[in-house]
Amino acid sequence: MDRNLITTSTELAGYRIIANLGVVRGITVRSRNVFMNIGAGIQTLIG
């Protein structure tokens, strides 16, 4: 079992937190359709 656990919670039942690495931020990019992205790219190039 890996002893390096990562959580976004302030506590983890049964474990002692020994380090707080600070705020973590992220972004998720969701694509509806590959063909729509290609069409949008071509439209951007053409104007």
C-alpha contacts under 8 A as a table, 3 or more apart, distances in Angstrom:
res1	aa1	res2	aa2	distance
2	D	5	L	7.28
7	T	10	T	7.94
7	T	12	L	7.60
9	S	12	L	6.95
11	E	17	I	7.33
12	L	15	Y	5.66
12	L	16	R	7.39
12	L	17	I	7.65
17	I	20	N	7.55
31	S	34	V	7.14
31	S	37	N	7.80
32	R	36	M	7.61
33	N	36	M	5.30
33	N	37	N	6.54
34	V	37	N	5.16
34	V	38	I	6.37
35	F	38	I	5.06
35	F	39	G	6.13
36	M	39	G	5.02
36	M	40	A	6.05
37	N	40	A	5.04
37	N	41	G	6.12
38	I	41	G	5.08
38	I	42	I	6.28
39	G	42	I	5.17
39	G	43	Q	6.10
40	A	43	Q	4.98
40	A	44	T	6.09
41	G	44	T	5.07
41	G	45	L	6.36
42	I	45	L	5.11
42	I	46	I	6.17
43	Q	46	I	5.17
43	Q	47	G	5.76
44	T	47	G	5.23
